[in-house]
């Protein structure tokens, strides 16, 4: 049986979120039971890969790039009608 990696867990976590303003690395770490620095490293890697987007406020928030793209596409479809 294939072992699920932390990176895959993070991807699944973001895909299950619907319409969030973003999640911080410490929230991901707490939710998935990992260290914050490990979660942060994986979040940055997923950002470089284009899966996540970063939003800078007082701290960095991560958003799912796939969901952003889908939301944008559905808005464009609605405007065309």
ZAMIFI-354177 format. One record per atom (N, C-alpha, C, CB): residue number from 1; residue in three letters; atom name; z, y, x. Coordinates in steps of 0.2 Angstrom, whole numbers. Glycine has a CB too. Layout:
R  num  residu  atome      w      v      u
R  NUM     ala     CA      Z      Y      X
...
This chain:
R  num  residu  atome      w      v      u
R    1     unk      N      0     -6      4
R    1     unk     CA      0      0      0
R    1     unk      C      0      6      4
R    1     unk     CB      6      0     -5
R    2     unk      N     -4     11      3
R    2     unk     CA     -5     17      6
R    2     unk      C      1     22      5
R    2     unk     CB    -11     21      5
R    3     unk      N      4     24     11
R    3     unk     CA     10     29     11
R    3     unk      C      7     36      9
R    3     unk     CB     13     29     18
R    4     unk      N     10     39      5
R    4     unk     CA      8     46      3
R    4     unk      C     11     51      8
R    4     unk     CB     11     48     -4
R    5     unk      N      7     55     11
R    5     unk     CA      9     60     16
R    5     unk      C     12     66     13
R    5     unk     CB      3     62     20
R    6     unk      N     16     70     16
R    6     unk     CA     19     76     14
R    6     unk      C     13     81     12
R    6     unk     CB     24     79     19
R    7     unk      N      8     81     16
R    7     unk     CA      2     86     14
R    7     unk      C     -1     84      7
R    7     unk     CB     -3     85     19
R    8     unk      N     -1     77      6
R    8     unk     CA     -4     75     -1
R    8     unk      C      1     77     -6
R    8     unk     CB     -5     68     -1
R    9     unk      N      8     76     -5
R    9     unk     CA     13     78    -10
R    9     unk      C     12     86    -12
R    9     unk     CB     20     77     -7
R   10     unk      N     11     90     -6
R   10     unk     CA     11     97     -8
R   10     unk      C      5     99    -12
R   10     unk     CB     10    101     -1
R   11     unk      N     -1     95    -10
R   11     unk     CA     -7     96    -14
R   11     unk      C     -6     95    -22
R   11     unk     CB    -13     92    -11
R   12     unk      N     -3     89    -23
R   12     unk     CA     -1     87    -29
R   12     unk      C      3     91    -33
R   12     unk     CB      2     79    -29
R   13     unk      N      8     94    -29
R   13     unk     CA     13     99    -32
R   13     unk      C      9    105    -35
R   13     unk     CB     18    101    -27
R   14     unk      N      5    108    -31
R   14     unk     CA      1    114    -33
R   14     unk      C     -4    112    -38
R   14     unk     CB     -3    116    -27
R   15     unk      N     -7    106    -38
R   15     unk     CA    -12    105    -44
R   15     unk      C     -8    104    -50
R   15     unk     CB    -16     99    -42
R   16     unk      N     -2    102    -50
R   16     unk     CA      2    101    -56
R   16     unk      C      5    108    -59
R   16     unk     CB      8     96    -55
R   17     unk      N      5    113    -55
R   17     unk     CA      8    119    -57
R   17     unk      C      2    123    -61
R   17     unk     CB      9    124    -51
R   18     unk      N      4    126    -66
R   18     unk     CA     -1    129    -70
R   18     unk      C      1    137    -71
R   18     unk     CB     -2    126    -77
R   19     unk      N     -4    141    -68
R   19     unk     CA     -3    148    -69
R   19     unk      C      4    151    -66
R   19     unk     CB     -3    150    -76
R   20     unk      N      4    150    -60
R   20     unk     CA     10    153    -56
R   20     unk      C      9    159    -52
R   20     unk     CB     14    147    -52
R   21     unk      N     13    163    -51
R   21     unk     CA     12    169    -47
R   21     unk      C     13    167    -39
R   21     unk     CB     17    174    -48
R   22     unk      N     14    161    -38
R   22     unk     CA     15    159    -31
R   22     unk      C     22    156    -30
R   22     unk     CB     14    165    -26
R   23     unk      N     22    152    -24
R   23     unk     CA     28    148    -22
R   23     unk      C     29    149    -15
R   23     unk     CB     27    140    -24
R   24     unk      N     35    150    -13
R   24     unk     CA     37    151     -6
R   24     unk      C     38    144     -3
R   24     unk     CB     43    155     -6
R   25     unk      N     38    144      4
R   25     unk     CA     39    138      8
R   25     unk      C     45    135      6
R   25     unk     CB     38    140     15
R   26     unk      N     51    139      6
R   26     unk     CA     57    136      5
R   26     unk      C     58    132     -2
R   26     unk     CB     63    141      5
R   27     unk      N     54    135     -7
R   27     unk     CA     54    132    -14
R   27     unk      C     51    125    -13
R   27     unk     CB     51    136    -19
R   28     unk      N     45    124    -10
R   28     unk     CA     42    118     -9
R   28     unk      C     46    113     -5
R   28     unk     CB     35    119     -5
R   29     unk      N     49    116      0
R   29     unk     CA     53    111      4
R   29     unk      C     59    108      0
R   29     unk     CB     56    115     10
R   30     unk      N     62    112     -4
R   30     unk     CA     68    110     -8
R   30     unk      C     65    105    -14
R   30     unk     CB     71    116    -12
R   31     unk      N     60    107    -17
R   31     unk     CA     57    102    -22
R   31     unk      C     55     96    -19
R   31     unk     CB     51    106    -25
R   32     unk      N     52     95    -13
R   32     unk     CA     49     89    -11
R   32     unk      C     54     86     -6
R   32     unk     CB     43     91     -7
R   33     unk      N     60     89     -4
R   33     unk     CA     65     86      0
R   33     unk      C     62     86      7
R   33     unk     CB     66     79     -2
R   34     unk      N     60     91     10
R   34     unk     CA     58     91     17
R   34     unk      C     60     98     20
R   34     unk     CB     50     91     17
R   35     unk      N     60     98     26
R   35     unk     CA     62    104     30
R   35     unk      C     57    110     29
R   35     unk     CB     63    103     38
R   36     unk      N     60    116     28
R   36     unk     CA     56    122     27
R   36     unk      C     51    123     32
R   36     unk     CB     61    128     27
R   37     unk      N     52    122     39
R   37     unk     CA     47    123     44
R   37     unk      C     42    118     43
R   37     unk     CB     51    123     51
R   38     unk      N     43    112     41
R   38     unk     CA     38    107     41
R   38     unk      C     33    109     35
R   38     unk     CB     41    100     40
R   39     unk      N     37    111     29
R   39     unk     CA     33    113     23
R   39     unk      C     28    119     25
R   39     unk     CB     38    115     17
R   40     unk      N     31    124     29
R   40     unk     CA     28    130     30
R   40     unk      C     21    128     35
R   40     unk     CB     32    135     34
R   41     unk      N     22    124     39
R   41     unk     CA     17    122     44
R   41     unk      C     11    118     39
R   41     unk     CB     19    117     49
R   42     unk      N     13    114     35
R   42     unk     CA      8    111     30
R   42     unk      C      5    116     26
R   42     unk     CB     11    105     26
R   43     unk      N      9    121     23
R   43     unk     CA      6    126     19
R   43     unk      C      1    130     23
R   43     unk     CB     11    130     16
R   44     unk      N      2    132     29
R   44     unk     CA     -2    136     33
R   44     unk      C     -9    132     34
R   44     unk     CB      1    138     39
R   45     unk      N     -8    125     36
R   45     unk     CA    -14    121     37
R   45     unk      C    -18    121     30
R   45     unk     CB    -11    114     39
R   46     unk      N    -15    120     25
R   46     unk     CA    -19    120     18
R   46     unk      C    -22    126     17
R   46     unk     CB    -14    118     13
R   47     unk      N    -19    132     19
R   47     unk     CA    -22    138     19
R   47     unk      C    -28    139     23
R   47     unk     CB    -17    144     20
R   48     unk      N    -28    137     29
R   48     unk     CA    -34    137     34
R   48     unk      C    -40    132     31
R   48     unk     CB    -32    134     41
R   49     unk      N    -38    127     27
R   49     unk     CA    -43    123     25
R   49     unk      C    -46    125     18
R   49     unk     CB    -40    116     23
R   50     unk      N    -43    131     15
R   50     unk     CA    -45    134      9
R   50     unk      C    -43    131      3
R   50     unk     CB    -53    133      9
R   51     unk      N    -38    126      3
R   51     unk     CA    -35    124     -3
R   51     unk      C    -30    129     -6
R   51     unk     CB    -31    117     -1
R   52     unk      N    -26    132     -2
R   52     unk     CA    -22    137     -4
R   52     unk      C    -24    144     -2
R   52     unk     CB    -14    136     -1
R   53     unk      N    -21    149     -5
R   53     unk     CA    -22    156     -3
R   53     unk      C    -15    159     -2
R   53     unk     CB    -26    160     -9
R   54     unk      N    -14    164      2
R   54     unk     CA     -8    167      4
R   54     unk      C     -8    174      1
R   54     unk     CB     -6    167     11
R   55     unk      N     -2    176     -2
R   55     unk     CA     -1    182     -5
R   55     unk      C      5    185     -1
R   55     unk     CB      0    182    -13
R   56     unk      N      4    191      2
R   56     unk     CA     10    194      5
R   56     unk      C     13    199      1
R   56     unk     CB      8    197     12
R   57     unk      N     20    198      0
R   57     unk     CA     24    203     -4
R   57     unk      C     30    204      1
R   57     unk     CB     27    201    -11
R   58     unk      N     36    204     -1
R   58     unk     CA     41    204      4
R   58     unk      C     41    198      9
R   58     unk     CB     48    205      1
R   59     unk      N     39    192      6
R   59     unk     CA     38    186      9
R   59     unk      C     31    183      7
R   59     unk     CB     44    181      8
R   60     unk      N     29    178     11
R   60     unk     CA     23    175      9
R   60     unk      C     24    170      3
R   60     unk     CB     20    171     15
R   61     unk      N     19    171     -2
R   61     unk     CA     18    166     -8
R   61     unk      C     12    162     -7
R   61     unk     CB     19    170    -14
R   62     unk      N     12    156     -9
R   62     unk     CA      6    152     -8
R   62     unk      C      4    150    -15
R   62     unk     CB      7    146     -4
R   63     unk      N     -3    151    -16
R   63     unk     CA     -6    150    -23
R   63     unk      C    -12    144    -22
R   63     unk     CB     -9    156    -26
R   64     unk      N    -13    140    -27
R   64     unk     CA    -18    135    -26
R   64     unk      C    -25    138    -27
R   64     unk     CB    -17    130    -31
R   65     unk      N    -29    138    -21
R   65     unk     CA    -36    141    -22
R   65     unk      C    -40    137    -27
R   65     unk     CB    -39    140    -15
R   66     unk      N    -39    131    -28
R   66     unk     CA    -43    127    -33
R   66     unk      C    -42    130    -40
R   66     unk     CB    -41    120    -32
R   67     unk      N    -36    131    -41
R   67     unk     CA    -34    134    -48
R   67     unk      C    -36    141    -49
R   67     unk     CB    -26    134    -49
R   68     unk      N    -36    145    -43
R   68     unk     CA    -39    152    -44
R   68     unk      C    -46    152    -45
R   68     unk     CB    -37    155    -37
R   69     unk      N    -50    147    -42
R   69     unk     CA    -57    147    -43
R   69     unk      C    -59    145    -50
R   69     unk     CB    -60    142    -37
R   70     unk      N    -55    140    -52
R   70     unk     CA    -56    137    -59
R   70     unk      C    -55    143    -64
R   70     unk     CB    -52    131    -60
R   71     unk      N    -49    146    -63
R   71     unk     CA    -48    152    -68
R   71     unk      C    -53    157    -68
R   71     unk     CB    -41    155    -66
R   72     unk      N    -55    159    -62
R   72     unk     CA    -61    164    -61
R   72     unk      C    -67    161    -65
R   72     unk     CB    -62    165    -54
R   73     unk      N    -69    155    -64
R   73     unk     CA    -75    153    -67
R   73     unk      C    -74    152    -74
R   73     unk     CB    -76    146    -64
R   74     unk      N    -69    151    -77
R   74     unk     CA    -68    150    -84
R   74     unk      C    -68    158    -87
R   74     unk     CB    -61    147    -86
R   75     unk      N    -65    162    -84
R   75     unk     CA    -66    169    -86
R   75     unk      C    -73    172    -86
R   75     unk     CB    -62    174    -81
R   76     unk      N    -77    170    -81
R   76     unk     CA    -84    172    -81
R   76     unk      C    -88    169    -86
R   76     unk     CB    -87    170    -74
R   77     unk      N    -86    163    -88
R   77     unk     CA    -89    159    -94
R   77     unk      C    -88    163   -100
R   77     unk     CB    -87    152    -94
R   78     unk      N    -82    165   -101
R   78     unk     CA    -80    168   -107
R   78     unk      C    -83    175   -108
R   78     unk     CB    -72    169   -108
R   79     unk      N    -84    178   -103
R   79     unk     CA    -87    185   -103
R   79     unk      C    -94    185   -105
R   79     unk     CB    -86    189    -96
R   80     unk      N    -98    179   -103
R   80     unk     CA   -105    178   -104
R   80     unk      C   -106    177   -112
R   80     unk     CB   -107    172   -100
R   81     unk      N   -101    174   -115
R   81     unk     CA   -102    173   -122
R   81     unk      C   -102    179   -127
R   81     unk     CB    -97    168   -125
